[in-house]
Amino acid sequence: MANTSGTVRRNAAETTARLIAAARAEFAERGYDGARIDRISAASGLNRALLFQRFGDKEGLYRAVLTEVAEEAARSRSALVATASPPRTRDEFAGVLRELTRATADFLRLHPEAARILAWERASRWAAFTAVHVEADDGGARAILSWFRDAGERGWLRSESDGDRQVRLVLELVTALSGEDPEFIVAAVAAALLNQPEQR
């Protein structure tokens, strides 16, 4: 008798991918509140029962979409961290900030559905994102956060808010400025976050 377990797993993975792709497009177009399960089901070509069996409810499906986006973003951050070193001076941190801003802008440009979902979240003050508790193992984010915390302690950041808030500000500013010239975005984020060096 032929072993069909590999085919079953492959079909299950393809079904999950179809549902997430349809949901991602729907959430990007209409946001969490405006998205409808019926439209996602129709777009995927799969029935509602299968969707609920796989994800539980709309929140579970949104969590799966955001997890996929988070994993894509984590790969982008890991690539950045792999080519950088912990900054030892303000100028080195400024360079890291500019590279992070470019990488974030590139990510949003290359993943337009993710960019639209994040724009919806920003407009709603991250309500749905917070509610679904997305967690991803993201070593790149941990490294960047530690660099921002250190920069805050050293006085390299303009605001006295903590490093966590400053990292989120990079994403919020880049999202708000998407569509502008990339170098303008880099300059704007640096001007907003970096403390100016003292003149001697």
C-alpha positions as CSV (number, residue, x, y, z in Angstrom):
1,M,0.0,0.0,0.0
2,A,1.4,3.4,-1.0
3,N,2.4,5.9,1.7
4,T,0.2,8.9,1.3
5,S,1.2,10.9,4.4
6,G,3.6,13.1,2.3
7,T,0.8,14.0,-0.1
8,V,-1.6,14.7,2.7
9,R,0.9,17.1,4.4
10,R,1.7,18.8,1.1
11,N,-2.0,19.3,0.3
12,A,-2.7,20.6,3.9
13,A,0.2,23.1,3.5
14,E,-1.1,24.2,0.1
15,T,-4.6,24.7,1.6
16,T,-3.2,26.7,4.5
17,A,-1.1,28.9,2.1
18,R,-4.2,29.6,-0.1
19,L,-6.3,30.6,2.8
20,I,-3.5,32.9,4.2
21,A,-2.9,34.5,0.8
22,A,-6.6,35.2,0.4
23,A,-6.8,36.6,3.9
24,R,-3.7,38.7,3.5
25,A,-5.2,40.4,0.4
26,E,-8.5,40.9,2.2
27,F,-6.9,42.4,5.3
28,A,-4.7,44.6,3.2
29,E,-7.7,45.9,1.2
30,R,-10.2,46.4,4.1
31,G,-8.3,46.2,7.4
32,Y,-9.2,43.8,10.2
33,D,-12.6,45.3,11.0
34,G,-13.7,45.5,7.4
35,A,-12.5,42.1,6.3
36,R,-15.1,39.4,5.8
37,I,-14.7,35.6,6.1
38,D,-17.1,35.0,3.2
39,R,-14.9,37.0,0.9
40,I,-11.8,35.3,2.1
41,S,-13.4,31.9,1.6
42,A,-14.6,32.8,-1.9
43,A,-11.2,34.2,-2.9
44,S,-9.4,31.1,-1.7
45,G,-11.8,28.7,-3.5
46,L,-12.2,26.8,-0.2
47,N,-15.2,26.6,2.1
48,R,-15.8,28.4,5.4
49,A,-15.8,25.2,7.4
50,L,-12.3,24.4,6.3
51,L,-11.2,28.0,7.2
52,F,-12.7,27.7,10.7
53,Q,-11.2,24.2,11.1
54,R,-7.8,25.5,10.2
55,F,-7.7,28.8,12.1
56,G,-10.6,28.8,14.5
57,D,-12.0,32.3,13.7
58,K,-11.2,35.6,12.1
59,E,-8.8,36.5,14.8
60,G,-6.9,33.2,14.4
61,L,-6.7,33.8,10.7
62,Y,-5.4,37.4,11.2
63,R,-2.8,36.0,13.7
64,A,-1.6,33.6,10.9
65,V,-1.3,36.5,8.4
66,L,0.5,38.8,10.9
67,T,2.8,35.9,11.8
68,E,3.8,35.4,8.2
69,V,4.4,39.2,7.9
70,A,6.5,39.1,11.1
71,E,8.6,36.2,9.8
72,E,9.3,38.1,6.5
73,A,10.2,41.2,8.5
74,A,12.5,39.1,10.8
75,R,14.4,37.8,7.7
76,S,14.9,41.4,6.6
77,R,16.2,42.5,10.1
78,S,18.4,39.4,10.3
79,A,20.1,40.3,7.0
80,L,20.8,43.8,8.4
81,V,22.2,42.6,11.7
82,A,24.4,40.0,9.9
83,T,26.2,42.9,8.1
84,A,26.4,45.3,11.1
85,S,28.3,45.4,14.4
86,P,27.0,46.8,17.7
87,P,27.6,50.6,17.4
88,R,30.3,52.0,19.6
89,T,29.9,55.7,18.7
90,R,27.0,58.1,17.9
91,D,28.1,58.1,14.2
92,E,28.1,54.3,14.1
93,F,24.6,54.3,15.6
94,A,23.5,56.9,13.1
95,G,24.7,54.6,10.3
96,V,22.7,51.7,11.8
97,L,19.6,53.8,12.1
98,R,19.9,54.9,8.5
99,E,20.4,51.2,7.3
100,L,17.4,50.1,9.5
101,T,15.3,52.9,7.9
102,R,16.3,51.8,4.4
103,A,15.7,48.2,5.1
104,T,12.2,49.0,6.6
105,A,11.3,51.1,3.6
106,D,12.6,48.4,1.2
107,F,10.6,45.8,3.0
108,L,7.3,47.8,2.8
109,R,8.0,48.5,-0.9
110,L,8.6,44.8,-1.7
111,H,5.7,43.6,0.4
112,P,2.8,46.0,-0.5
113,E,0.1,44.0,1.2
114,A,2.1,43.9,4.4
115,A,2.6,47.7,4.1
116,R,-1.2,48.2,3.8
117,I,-1.9,46.0,6.7
118,L,0.6,47.9,8.8
119,A,-1.0,51.2,7.7
120,W,-4.4,50.0,8.8
121,E,-2.8,49.0,12.2
122,R,-1.1,52.3,12.6
123,A,-4.4,54.1,11.9
124,S,-6.2,52.0,14.6
125,R,-3.3,52.5,17.1
126,W,-2.3,48.8,16.6
127,A,-5.5,47.6,18.3
128,A,-5.9,44.4,16.3
129,F,-2.2,43.7,16.2
130,T,-2.1,43.9,20.0
131,A,-5.2,41.8,20.5
132,V,-3.9,38.8,18.6
133,H,-0.5,38.6,20.4
134,V,1.8,37.9,17.5
135,E,5.1,36.5,18.6
136,A,8.0,35.5,16.4
137,D,11.5,34.4,17.3
138,D,13.4,37.4,16.0
139,G,17.1,37.5,16.9
140,G,17.6,40.5,14.6
141,A,14.9,42.5,16.4
142,R,16.5,41.7,19.8
143,A,19.9,42.9,18.6
144,I,18.5,46.1,17.1
145,L,16.5,46.7,20.3
146,S,19.6,46.3,22.5
147,W,21.5,48.8,20.2
148,F,18.6,51.3,20.6
149,R,18.5,50.9,24.4
150,D,22.2,51.5,24.5
151,A,21.9,54.6,22.3
152,G,19.2,55.9,24.6
153,E,21.4,55.4,27.7
154,R,24.3,57.2,25.9
155,G,22.1,60.2,24.9
156,W,22.3,59.6,21.2
157,L,18.5,59.6,20.8
158,R,16.6,62.9,20.8
159,S,13.7,61.7,22.9
160,E,13.9,60.4,26.4
161,S,11.4,57.6,25.7
162,D,12.8,54.0,25.9
163,G,14.5,52.1,23.1
164,D,11.5,49.9,22.5
165,R,9.4,53.0,21.6
166,Q,12.2,54.4,19.5
167,V,12.3,51.2,17.4
168,R,8.6,51.3,16.9
169,L,8.9,54.9,15.8
170,V,11.1,53.9,12.9
171,L,8.4,51.6,11.6
172,E,5.6,54.2,12.2
173,L,7.6,57.0,10.5
174,V,8.5,54.9,7.5
175,T,4.9,53.7,7.2
176,A,3.6,57.3,7.4
177,L,6.2,58.4,4.8
178,S,5.8,55.5,2.4
179,G,5.7,56.7,-1.2
180,E,8.2,59.5,-0.5
181,D,11.8,59.4,-1.9
182,P,13.7,56.7,0.0
183,E,16.6,59.1,0.9
184,F,14.1,61.7,2.1
185,I,12.6,59.0,4.4
186,V,16.1,58.1,5.7
187,A,16.9,61.8,6.4
188,A,13.5,62.4,8.1
189,V,13.8,59.5,10.4
190,A,17.4,60.4,11.4
191,A,16.3,64.0,12.0
192,A,13.4,62.9,14.1
193,L,15.2,60.4,16.3
194,L,18.9,61.4,16.5
195,N,20.3,63.9,19.0
196,Q,22.4,66.4,17.3
197,P,26.1,66.3,18.4
198,E,27.2,69.2,20.7
199,Q,29.0,72.0,18.9
200,R,32.4,72.8,20.3
